Amino acid sequence: MEYFLRIDKFLNAVNLTKRRAVAQDMIEEGVVLINGKAVKSSKNVAVGDIITLVYLTREQRFEVLQLPTIKSTPKSQQHLYVKELL
């Protein structure tokens, strides 16, 4: 069975945003991209996807390594789920 996770839940679960509401706001503003395309909150994340977060002065890119199976993960475990691309 394949496991799916919505982008808004993923960003919150792996501590890329502080709250799910923040993730949803960013998605609505079009500053969250998966594989170079702006997405909706309901978009599922898959292992290998490249997530880009666009800020005013910079961009952060992350490769999805695995999907968490719990609602939130400790920040110390973030490296298990995403790898920042430079």
HELIX and SHEET records of a PDB file:
HELIX    1   1 ILE A    7  ALA A   13  1                                   7    
HELIX    2   2 ARG A   20  GLU A   28  1                                   9    
HELIX    3   3 LYS A   75  LEU A   80  5                                   6    
SHEET    1   A 2 LEU A   5  ARG A   6  0                                        
SHEET    2   A 2 ASN A  44  VAL A  45 -1                                        
SHEET    1   B 5 LYS A  37  ALA A  38  0                                        
SHEET    2   B 5 VAL A  32  ILE A  34 -1                                        
SHEET    3   B 5 ILE A  50  VAL A  54 -1                                        
SHEET    4   B 5 GLU A  59  VAL A  64 -1                                        
SHEET    5   B 5 VAL A  82  LEU A  85 -1                                        
END                                                                             
